[in-house]
Amino acid sequence: MASVADKKLEGLVAATFTPFSTKGNGEIELSKIGPYIDYLTEKQGVKSIFVNGTTGESMSLTVAERKLLAEDWCKKAKGKLDQVIVHVGCMSIKDSQDLAQHAEKVEADGIAVIAPSFFKPRSADALRTYLKEVASAAPTLPFYYYHIPAVTGVNVHARDVIKGIEELIPSFRGVKFSGTDLMDFGLCSTHSNSKWSMLYGVDEQLLAALPFRADGAVGSTYNYIGRHVNKLISAFKEGDLAQAKTIQLKIQELLSYAMDKGFDVGVNKQLMSDVSGVCLGPPRLPVMPCPRDHSEKIKKRLDELFPDC
């Protein structure tokens, strides 16, 4: 197998939104990607991104659209971002392999795969076999398993999936763990090696995952409060748990308030547009556009909690 780049993925990774046209025609808007990247790097101090994932509405996109997005993100990130990880999971393994090959072609820094959620793998062995077949389509790219059981309905422990996985997938480099089972996450960390990245994906309880050797975090809120979460991580590393806890509690306050208002991808996307000034357009159906009063109230609460956002 060709050599795999071993630049370890660490720190904050923003799960990016997919920009759509404001004309209401549901078309992707590539012109917004450049300003989006500048905002992440200059205003939020975020240097890595995870594209075409849940936040990016990947399952509502065509394969052709996902290729256009992956290519544009990778091209415009050159010299500005450290790593671009492209999610290539689909319901069809053939589509996933196609997207994996394309990600390799456009020089992505890694690929990630979610478990299929219609015909579901029923065991760790079945899921590992599926992941192997996708990873083999792009053998030079670092490969990450994207664990998000609340969305996929695949309730297989991540620790079971990664047992012996390097023997099947030499390019395996870690887990994007978007679950709340910290025991499972801790055991993944315990049985991982130094090359792997354990990336935590539940923004509201990142602090709880850091003692379990989270190497970084992937999340949607890091698009607009990334600079504050960087402070949280720094405070934890420096042993200032009081400061880290203060920031984490503010994030919990924000998300609790947002969830009470009905916090979905559409609302989250509108919030990013309001904060960043980069208009990302509405979500794609069946996700509904955000009611204006919802985003305004959440933005106001965000400003109260993080006035220098």
C-alpha positions, 0 to 999 in steps of 0.5 A: 500500500502507498504510504499514508501521511502521518500528520496527526489531526489535533485541536479544533475541527469545524464541521462546516455548513454547506452554502446554498443559494439565497434564491431558494433554488436549492443550489450550492453556492461555492463563492461563499467558501473562500470568505467562510475559510477566512472567517474561520482562520482570522476570527475563530482561530480554527485551522482544520475542517470536516466537510460534507458531514452531518452539519454539511447536510451530506445525506441531502446532497448528490454525489456530484455536489459532494465532489464539487464541494470537496474539491472547492474546500480543498482548493481554497484551503491550501495555505490557509488551513492545516487539514481538510477531512472529507466525509464520504459516507453514503447509503451505497458503498459504491458511492462511498468508494467513488467519493473516497477516490475523488477525495484522494484525487483532490488532495484531501488530508483525510476521509471519514465514514459514517455507518449506513443507516438504512440497511444497517451493519448489525455487528462490529465485524460487519461495520469493520468490513464495510469501513475496510472496503471504503478505505481501500478505495483511497489507501493513501488517505488517513481514514477515520470512523465517524461514530454517531449512533443517535443519528445512524441507529447503529448501536455498536460500541466504537471500542468494538469497531476499532479492535484490530482495525489496523490489520484490516485498514492500515490507513486507519487514524482515528475516530470522530466520536459523536456520542455521549457514552464517555465509557465507550470513548474512554475505552477507545482512547485506552486501546488506541495508539499514538498515531490515532486521533480521538476526536470528540463530537459533542460540543456541550460536554467536550470538557468531560472528554478531555481527561479521556485523552481527546486529541481534538474536537469536531463540532458545528458550534466551533464555526462561531465560538471556536476562539472560546473553545480554544481557550477552554482547551488551553485552560484544561491543558494548563490545569485551570479547570475553573476557567475551562468549566466556566467556558463549558457551562456557557456553551451548555447555557447557549445550547440549552437555550437554543434547543428549547427554541428548536435547534436543528441544522437550519437554525444552526446554519442561520446562526452562523450566517448571522455571526459570521456575516457570510450568508450561507442560505437556507437548509435543503428540504426536508429541513425547514428554513429557520424562523427569523425570530428564533435565530435573532433570540439565539444570537442575542443569547450568544452575545450575552454569553460570549460578548466578544464572539 
